[in-house]
Amino acid sequence: MPVCYPTGNGKLPLAQQRFLIEEAALQLWLGMEGSRQLTFGEKTVLEALKSAVRAEGYTAPAEVAGTLLGDLRDNSGLLRGKPGGDYFFLHLTLQELLVAGALARRVNDRGWKKARVPRADGQAWTVAALVDHKAWDPAWQEVIALLAGRLKDPRPLLVLLADPSQDDLFRHRLAVAAHALAEAGSQKAGEQADKITRALFPLWEHEAGRGVLFPHWSRALPALVQAGVQVDGLPLPDRLALALSNANQKRRRAAARALEAVGAMAATPAVLEALLDASFGSNRTVRSLAADALGAMGEAVALPEVLEILVEALRDPAGPLRGEAAWALGEMGKKAAPPQVVEALLPVLGDPDEGVRWLAAEALGKMEVAIRPEILGSLLQALGSPDKRVRRGTAAALGVLGEAVVIPQGLEALLQGLEDPDEEVRVWAAGALESIFAQGVRVFRCPSGLKILRVEELALRGSSSLGGAFVRITECSLGEPGGNGEREKGDA
């Protein structure tokens, strides 16, 4: 809706709006004590905006702040809330980005030595001192990383964070520096990119070889990959790939986990070759982790040689490896759905391991293979298997296959599943139907059989769209019509 600001021309330029909301976000962020705060009272938000407006010299700061709050709430949606109630930013990352923007502007305009921010005690300190103080606080780490990306020259920030004399034994600040490097990029970071990498990667590699994986180091590896750094003259993913053939089993496991965390960014030819080699290894844990890593890379590695390895893993005696293979195939989506892969997955719906059955069902859903009639036919047939494990997996698969099940044969099979002697099959069938109902599908039993309609059509045409007497079977009990009165009868 149009907004008239109490300014000379009734307008507030977008650049000025951004400046004011950044300053207000910084004030709100600095006012947090002890823990991250997500919601703020209207009075608190207005005071922060008014303070920013007043500092810019507007003659009616309260009126401008109130109008800006309404604009941010009703038009841009950057702030959510209701008049008189609490407010929150559209997303936490947005709030962090705004705070980083306010800090970066100070540093870019005045330099590290002169850029200052207010403290809670009314004094002021430099942005460098603030970052040095807050680098230990997890609530500030994303702000610090985003700050690096907004700075014209992020090197002083990276030097501050990576200084070993100011770090603890486990180099928590160095890990923050890695995340900041990812936002800044190796080109702007210059030699600091190499220094941070040479400090962090050997630590990770050494401790991983002992079976110690500190989460803050492991989380930093994807950040280093994003920054495009090299180790020993190799891109970091290729260097991790070398560790997959290391004699130290713990290091191989750690490398596979790291590649999984990196995901699609690690899908280089060298990494793919190393993961395929690891998939043939004798250590089942490493093989399972290799399958995890392949799955995390998604469609980028849905190649014939990869699919062949994963199909073979579906037949492995080890349940975890079968499950990881099914999960990996699902993560690759449609590109992992040639007939031979689907045919290999169908028997896994009857796997002895419940978790594996579910992963196979979920994989079929992500592949969207149910659009092929022969696959749906096989699933419907499997729902009548004498083996309850097969029926359970099949009901789960039908629940995640979406639109393709919305045909009379598919819904009849699920209705029969509600009468299955096995409780788990009944639960899965009910869940599948509930998923279908949530898509706006309504099912009716007419003299000619099941009739499937959308709620939009029913809302438009009403019961006349049914064309005859019916028994409604959604949103009511599903007993046999005429048997015990559990179904609701009606006339069109």
C-alpha positions in Angstrom: 0.0 0.0 0.0 1.2 3.6 -0.7 3.0 5.2 2.2 3.4 8.9 2.8 6.4 9.7 5.1 6.5 12.9 7.2 9.3 14.3 5.0 9.5 17.1 2.6 8.4 15.1 -0.4 6.5 12.3 1.4 9.1 9.7 0.4 12.0 7.8 2.0 14.4 6.4 -0.5 15.1 2.7 -0.4 18.8 3.3 0.3 17.8 5.4 3.3 15.3 2.8 4.5 18.0 0.1 4.3 20.4 2.3 6.3 17.9 2.9 9.0 16.8 -0.7 9.3 20.4 -1.8 9.5 21.2 0.6 12.2 18.1 -0.4 14.2 18.9 -4.1 13.7 22.4 -3.4 15.1 21.0 -1.6 18.1 18.6 -4.5 18.8 21.4 -7.0 18.4 23.8 -5.2 20.7 21.0 -5.0 23.3 20.7 -8.7 23.6 22.2 -10.1 26.8 23.3 -13.7 27.2 21.3 -15.4 24.4 20.0 -14.7 20.9 16.7 -12.9 20.9 14.2 -13.5 18.1 11.2 -11.3 19.1 11.1 -7.7 20.2 8.2 -5.6 21.6 6.8 -2.8 19.4 8.1 -0.1 21.8 11.7 -1.6 21.6 11.6 -1.7 17.8 10.3 1.8 17.6 12.9 3.1 19.9 15.7 1.5 17.8 14.2 3.0 14.6 13.7 6.4 16.2 17.3 6.4 17.4 18.6 5.7 13.9 16.2 8.3 12.4 17.2 11.0 15.0 20.9 10.4 14.2 20.2 11.2 10.6 18.8 14.6 11.5 15.1 14.1 10.6 12.9 16.8 12.3 10.1 14.3 13.3 11.9 11.1 14.3 9.0 9.5 16.1 6.7 10.0 13.1 9.2 8.8 10.6 10.1 5.8 12.7 6.4 4.8 13.1 5.8 5.2 9.4 8.9 3.2 8.5 7.8 0.4 10.9 4.4 0.2 9.2 6.1 0.2 5.8 8.4 -2.6 6.8 5.6 -4.6 8.3 2.8 -4.1 5.7 4.8 -3.7 2.4 8.3 -5.1 2.3 7.5 -7.7 5.0 11.1 -7.5 6.4 9.5 -7.2 9.9 6.6 -9.4 10.9 4.1 -8.6 13.6 0.9 -6.8 14.5 0.5 -3.2 15.8 0.9 -3.2 19.6 2.4 -6.7 19.6 5.8 -8.3 19.3 7.9 -8.1 16.1 10.4 -10.4 14.5 12.6 -10.2 11.4 11.5 -12.2 8.3 14.3 -14.6 9.0 17.1 -14.8 11.5 19.7 -14.7 8.7 18.1 -11.4 7.5 18.6 -9.9 10.9 22.2 -11.1 11.0 22.8 -9.7 7.5 21.5 -6.3 8.5 23.7 -6.2 11.6 26.7 -7.2 9.5 25.8 -4.5 7.0 25.8 -1.8 9.7 29.2 -2.9 11.0 30.7 -3.2 7.6 29.6 0.3 6.6 31.4 1.7 9.6 34.6 -0.1 8.8 34.5 0.6 5.1 33.9 4.3 5.8 36.2 4.9 8.7 38.7 2.0 8.9 39.3 -0.6 11.6 40.9 1.8 14.0 38.2 4.4 13.9 35.0 2.5 13.3 33.1 2.4 16.6 29.8 1.1 18.0 28.1 1.9 21.3 28.4 -0.3 24.3 25.7 -1.2 26.9 27.4 1.0 29.5 27.0 4.1 27.2 30.7 4.1 26.2 31.9 3.1 22.7 34.4 0.6 21.4 35.9 -0.2 18.0 34.4 -2.7 15.7 37.6 -4.7 16.0 37.3 -4.8 19.8 33.6 -5.9 19.5 34.5 -8.7 17.1 37.5 -9.8 19.3 35.1 -9.9 22.2 32.2 -11.6 20.5 34.2 -14.2 18.4 33.7 -16.6 21.2 29.9 -16.3 21.2 28.1 -18.8 18.9 25.2 -16.2 18.5 27.7 -13.8 16.8 29.5 -16.2 14.5 27.2 -15.9 11.6 27.3 -12.1 11.9 31.1 -12.2 11.9 31.1 -14.4 8.8 28.7 -12.2 6.9 30.7 -9.1 8.0 33.7 -10.5 6.2 31.7 -10.7 3.0 30.6 -7.1 3.2 34.0 -5.6 3.9 36.0 -4.0 1.1 39.2 -5.5 2.7 38.4 -8.5 5.0 42.1 -9.3 5.7 42.4 -7.4 9.1 39.3 -9.3 10.3 40.8 -12.7 9.2 44.1 -11.9 10.8 42.3 -11.0 14.1 40.3 -14.3 14.0 43.2 -16.6 13.0 45.7 -15.3 15.5 46.8 -18.4 17.5 48.0 -16.3 20.4 44.4 -15.2 21.0 42.8 -18.6 20.5 42.0 -21.5 22.8 43.5 -25.0 22.7 40.9 -26.2 20.2 41.1 -23.3 17.8 37.5 -22.2 17.9 38.3 -18.8 16.5 40.2 -20.4 13.6 37.1 -22.2 12.7 35.2 -18.9 12.7 37.9 -17.5 10.5 37.2 -20.3 8.0 33.5 -19.4 7.8 34.5 -15.8 7.4 36.8 -16.8 4.6 34.0 -18.5 2.8 32.0 -15.3 2.7 35.0 -13.1 1.8 36.3 -15.4 -0.9 40.0 -16.3 -1.4 40.6 -13.6 -3.9 39.8 -10.8 -1.4 41.4 -12.7 1.4 44.8 -12.9 -0.4 47.5 -14.7 1.6 45.2 -15.1 4.6 43.2 -17.8 2.7 46.3 -19.9 2.5 47.3 -19.2 6.1 43.9 -20.2 7.5 43.9 -23.4 5.4 47.4 -24.4 6.3 46.5 -23.9 10.0 43.2 -25.7 10.0 43.5 -28.6 7.7 46.5 -30.3 9.4 44.7 -30.0 12.7 41.6 -31.7 11.3 43.7 -34.4 9.5 45.8 -35.2 12.6 42.9 -35.5 15.0 40.8 -37.4 12.5 43.5 -40.0 12.3 43.1 -40.5 16.0 39.4 -40.8 15.7 38.7 -37.3 17.1 36.4 -35.2 15.0 35.6 -31.8 16.7 32.4 -30.6 15.1 33.6 -27.0 14.7 36.6 -28.2 12.6 34.4 -30.5 10.5 31.9 -27.7 9.9 34.7 -25.5 8.7 35.8 -27.8 5.9 32.8 -27.0 3.6 33.5 -23.3 4.2 37.1 -23.8 3.0 35.8 -25.6 -0.1 33.4 -22.8 -0.7 36.3 -20.3 -0.5 38.1 -22.3 -3.2 41.3 -23.0 -1.2 44.0 -25.5 -2.0 46.0 -27.9 0.2 49.3 -29.3 -1.0 48.6 -27.8 -4.4 45.2 -29.6 -4.8 41.7 -28.3 -4.4 40.5 -29.3 -1.0 38.0 -31.9 -2.2 40.7 -33.7 -4.2 43.0 -33.6 -1.1 40.2 -35.2 0.9 39.8 -37.8 -1.8 43.5 -38.8 -1.2 42.7 -39.5 2.4 40.1 -42.1 1.3 43.0 -44.4 0.4 45.0 -43.7 3.6 46.2 -46.7 5.5 44.6 -45.2 8.7 41.0 -46.4 8.8 39.9 -43.5 11.0 41.3 -41.0 8.5 39.4 -42.7 5.7 36.2 -42.5 7.7 36.8 -38.9 8.5 37.5 -38.0 4.8 34.3 -39.7 3.7 32.3 -37.8 6.4 33.9 -34.6 5.3 33.1 -35.2 1.6 29.5 -35.9 2.6 29.4 -32.5 4.5 30.8 -30.7 1.5 28.2 -32.2 -0.8 27.8 -31.2 -4.4 30.8 -28.9 -4.2 33.0 -31.9 -3.9 31.8 -33.6 -7.1 35.1 -33.6 -8.9 36.4 -36.4 -11.1 39.1 -37.2 -8.5 36.6 -37.4 -5.7 34.2 -39.5 -7.6 37.0 -42.0 -8.5 38.1 -42.2 -4.9 34.6 -42.7 -3.6 34.0 -45.5 -6.1 37.2 -47.2 -5.0 36.2 -46.8 -1.4 32.9 -48.5 -2.3 34.7 -51.6 -3.3 36.8 -51.7 0.0 36.6 -54.4 2.6 35.6 -52.0 5.4 31.8 -51.8 5.5 31.8 -48.6 7.5 33.9 -46.8 5.0 31.8 -48.2 2.2 28.6 -47.0 3.9 30.2 -43.5 4.4 31.2 -43.4 0.8 27.6 -44.1 -0.2 26.6 -41.3 2.2 29.0 -38.9 0.4 27.7 -39.9 -3.0 24.2 -39.3 -1.9 25.1 -35.8 -0.5 26.4 -34.9 -4.0 23.0 -35.6 -5.5 22.2 -35.4 -9.2 25.8 -34.3 -10.0 27.0 -37.9 -9.6 24.0 -39.9 -10.9 26.3 -41.6 -13.4 26.0 -45.2 -14.6 29.1 -46.4 -12.8 27.9 -44.8 -9.5 24.4 -46.3 -9.9 25.9 -49.7 -10.5 27.9 -49.5 -7.3 24.8 -48.4 -5.3 22.6 -51.1 -6.8 25.2 -53.7 -5.8 25.2 -52.2 -2.2 21.4 -52.8 -2.0 22.2 -56.5 -1.9 24.9 -56.3 0.7 24.5 -58.4 3.9 25.0 -55.3 6.1 21.8 -53.5 6.7 23.3 -50.1 7.3 25.0 -50.2 3.9 21.8 -51.2 2.2 20.1 -48.3 3.8 22.8 -45.8 2.9 22.7 -47.0 -0.7 18.9 -46.6 -0.9 19.2 -43.1 0.7 21.9 -42.1 -1.8 19.8 -43.2 -4.7 16.9 -41.2 -3.4 19.0 -38.1 -3.1 20.0 -38.3 -6.7 16.3 -38.1 -7.7 15.0 -38.6 -11.2 18.4 -39.1 -12.7 18.9 -42.2 -10.6 15.7 -43.9 -11.8 16.6 -46.1 -14.9 14.6 -49.3 -14.9 17.4 -51.5 -13.5 17.7 -49.2 -10.4 14.0 -49.2 -9.8 13.8 -53.0 -10.2 16.6 -53.4 -7.7 14.8 -51.1 -5.2 11.5 -52.9 -5.3 12.6 -56.0 -3.4 14.2 -53.8 -0.7 10.6 -52.8 0.2 10.6 -56.1 2.0 13.9 -55.8 3.7 14.2 -57.3 7.2 15.3 -53.9 8.5 12.5 -51.4 9.0 14.8 -48.5 8.5 16.0 -49.9 5.2 12.4 -50.5 4.0 11.5 -46.9 4.7 14.6 -45.6 2.9 13.8 -47.7 -0.1 10.2 -46.4 -0.1 11.4 -42.8 0.3 13.9 -43.2 -2.6 11.2 -44.4 -4.9 9.2 -41.3 -4.0 12.1 -38.9 -4.6 12.7 -40.6 -8.0 9.1 -40.0 -8.9 9.0 -43.4 -10.6 5.4 -43.9 -9.9 4.4 -42.1 -13.0 5.4 -45.3 -14.8 2.4 -47.6 -14.8 4.5 -50.8 -14.5 6.1 -49.5 -11.4 2.8 -48.6 -9.8 1.4 -52.0 -10.8 4.3 -53.7 -9.1 3.8 -51.7 -5.9 0.1 -52.4 -5.8 0.7 -56.1 -6.3 3.3 -56.0 -3.5 0.7 -54.6 -1.2 -1.0 -58.0 -1.3 2.2 -59.9 -0.5 1.8 -62.5 2.3 5.0 -61.1 3.8 4.0 -58.2 6.2 7.4 -56.6 5.8 6.8 -56.2 2.0 3.4 -54.8 2.7 4.8 -52.3 5.2 7.4 -51.1 2.8 5.0 -50.9 -0.1 2.5 -48.9 2.0 5.3 -46.5 2.9 6.3 -46.1 -0.7 2.7 -45.3 -1.8 2.6 -42.6 0.9 5.6 -40.8 -0.6 4.9 -41.3 -4.3 2.4 -38.4 -4.5 0.1 -37.7 -7.4 0.8 -40.9 -9.2 -1.2 -42.9 -6.6 -4.3 -40.7 -7.1 -6.0 -43.2 -9.4 -8.7 -45.7 -8.5 -6.4 -48.7 -8.4 -4.0 -46.9 -6.1 -6.6 -45.7 -3.7 -8.4 -49.0 -3.6 -5.1 -50.6 -2.6 -4.6 -48.1 0.2 -8.2 -48.6 1.4 -7.5 -52.3 1.5 -4.4 -51.5 3.5 -6.6 -50.0 6.2 -8.0 -53.5 6.8 -4.6 -55.2 6.9 -4.1 -57.6 9.8 -0.7 -55.9 10.5 -1.0 -52.7 12.5 2.1 -51.1 10.9 0.6 -51.6 7.4 -2.6 -50.0 8.5 -0.7 -47.0 9.9 1.3 -46.5 6.7 -1.8 -46.8 4.6 -3.6 -44.2 6.7 -0.6 -42.0 6.5 -0.5 -42.3 2.7 -4.2 -41.4 2.5 -3.7 -38.4 4.8 -0.9 -37.2 2.5 -3.2 -37.5 -0.5 -6.0 -35.7 1.3 -3.6 -32.9 2.2 -3.1 -32.4 -1.5 -6.7 -31.4 -1.9 -8.0 -34.8 -3.1 -11.4 -36.1 -2.0 -12.6 -39.7 -2.7 -16.1 -40.9 -3.1 -17.6 -44.4 -3.7 -20.2 -44.2 -6.4 -22.1 -47.1 -8.0 -19.6 -47.2 -10.8 -16.6 -47.3 -8.4 -14.4 -44.7 -6.8 -14.7 -41.1 -7.9 -11.8 -38.8 -7.3 -12.3 -35.0 -7.2 -10.4 -32.0 -6.2 -11.6 -29.7 -3.4 -11.6 -26.8 -5.9 -14.1 -28.6 -8.1 -16.3 -29.6 -5.2 -16.3 -25.9 -4.0 -17.3 -24.8 -7.5 -19.8 -27.4 -8.5 -20.7 -29.1 -5.2 -22.2 -32.6 -5.0 -23.6 -32.2 -8.5 -20.1 -33.1 -9.8 -20.6 -36.7 -8.4 -23.4 -37.6 -10.8 -25.4 -39.9 -8.5 -25.8 -41.5 -5.1 -22.5 -41.8 -3.2 -21.0 -42.8 0.1 -18.4 -40.3 1.3 -15.3 -42.1 2.5 -13.0 -39.2 3.4 -13.2 -37.3 6.6 -15.3 -40.0 8.2 -15.0 -43.6 9.3 -14.0 -46.2 6.6 -16.2 -49.2 7.5 -18.2 -51.2 4.9 -21.3 -49.3 3.6 -24.5 -50.7 5.1 -22.6 -52.9 7.5 -22.5 -50.9 10.7 -23.4 -47.4 9.5 -19.8 -46.1 9.8 -19.9 -44.6 6.4 -21.9 -41.5 5.8 -24.5 -41.8 3.1 -25.9 -39.0 1.0 -27.6 -38.0 -2.2 -26.0 -36.0 -5.0 
